[in-house]
Amino acid sequence: MGSISGKHAASLTVALMAIWLAWSGIYEPLLIGFGVVSVLISVYVTATLASLDNEGQPLHWSVKMLWYVPWLLKEILVANLDVMKKVVSPSLNDEASSVISPTWVKVAAPQQSRLARSLFANSITLTPGTVSVDAGEGYIWVHALSKEGAESLLGEDGGEMGRMATKMEGENA
């Protein structure tokens, strides 16, 4: 099984137990016992699969997520408003209109870790009007609803969203 990190095992155990208790809503001793056994089996299997590490469970991102998540939620809201504005635009039905101009773009993904690249690609997909279609070493193919949406991801750093994902790597990449 190799050496596992105690802090990763402990944090996974606490997180899974909290989720189990919250979703269960039943606090009888027998059911809590079943939950403890289930959580311990899950942590054991995760450790056996060698997933208790900084990539499988990035504890060093915990504090950084406190500012990344609100930033991403703001971006999702802004993109939702932009898509709604485009969809209800009176010029949407005009032949010459470029309100919606679907496009493909190859976005630079300079993040060093697969985890940060995954965060970047998933953040793109969570933002309405853009979808990450393929990711490779140093790039992500994105389909965007408009050229403006695609342009916001251009540049050698993947635009603002790419810079934010790169910041998440920090010193512990």
VENQUICOR-V632724 format. One record per pair of residues at least 4 apart in sequence whose ideal C-beta (glycine too) atoms are under 8 Angstrom apart, sorted by the first residue. I is the first residue (numbers start at 0). J is the second residue. If there is no record, write none. Layout:
I,J
I,J
This chain:
0,46
0,47
0,49
1,49
3,7
3,8
3,46
3,51
4,8
4,51
4,52
5,9
6,10
6,58
7,11
7,51
7,52
7,55
7,56
7,58
8,12
8,42
8,46
8,51
9,13
10,14
10,56
10,58
11,15
11,41
11,42
11,45
11,51
11,56
12,16
12,38
12,39
12,42
13,17
14,18
15,19
15,38
15,41
15,42
16,20
16,34
16,35
16,38
17,21
18,22
19,23
19,34
19,37
19,38
20,26
20,31
20,34
23,30
23,34
25,30
26,30
26,31
27,31
28,32
29,33
30,34
31,35
32,36
33,37
34,38
35,39
36,40
37,41
38,42
39,43
40,44
41,45
42,46
42,51
43,47
44,48
45,50
45,51
45,55
46,50
46,51
50,55
50,56
51,55
51,56
52,56
53,57
53,58
53,59
53,171
54,112
54,113
54,114
57,61
57,114
59,63
59,169
59,171
60,64
60,167
61,65
63,67
63,166
63,167
63,169
64,68
64,167
65,69
66,70
67,71
67,163
67,166
67,167
68,72
69,73
70,74
70,163
71,75
71,122
71,125
71,163
72,76
73,77
74,78
74,122
74,126
74,160
75,79
75,125
75,126
75,127
76,80
77,81
78,82
78,126
78,127
78,128
78,129
78,148
79,83
79,127
80,84
81,85
81,127
81,128
81,148
82,86
82,127
82,128
82,144
83,87
84,88
85,91
85,98
85,99
85,128
85,144
85,145
86,91
87,91
88,96
88,98
90,96
90,98
91,96
91,98
91,99
92,96
97,146
98,145
99,144
99,145
100,144
100,145
100,146
101,142
101,143
101,144
101,145
102,142
102,143
102,145
102,146
102,149
103,140
103,141
103,142
103,143
103,149
104,140
104,141
104,143
104,149
104,152
104,153
105,138
105,139
105,140
105,141
106,123
106,138
106,139
106,140
106,141
106,152
106,153
106,157
106,158
106,161
107,137
107,138
107,153
107,154
107,155
107,156
107,157
107,161
108,116
108,119
108,120
108,134
108,137
108,138
108,139
108,157
108,161
109,137
109,155
109,156
109,157
109,161
109,165
110,115
110,116
110,118
110,119
110,161
110,164
110,165
110,168
111,115
111,168
111,172
112,116
112,168
112,172
113,117
114,118
114,168
115,119
115,164
115,165
115,167
115,168
115,172
116,120
116,134
116,139
116,164
117,121
117,134
118,122
118,164
118,167
119,123
119,139
119,157
119,160
119,161
119,164
119,165
120,124
120,131
120,134
120,139
121,125
121,131
122,126
122,160
122,163
122,164
123,129
123,130
123,131
123,139
123,141
123,152
123,160
124,129
124,130
124,131
126,160
127,144
128,143
128,144
128,145
128,148
129,141
129,142
129,143
129,144
129,148
129,149
129,152
130,141
130,142
130,143
131,139
131,140
131,141
132,140
132,141
132,142
133,139
133,140
134,138
134,139
134,140
135,139
139,157
141,149
141,152
143,148
143,149
143,152
144,148
145,149
146,150
147,151
148,152
149,153
151,158
151,159
151,160
152,157
152,158
152,160
152,161
153,158
154,158
154,161
156,161
156,162
156,165
157,161
157,162
157,164
157,165
158,162
159,163
160,164
161,165
162,166
163,167
164,168
168,172
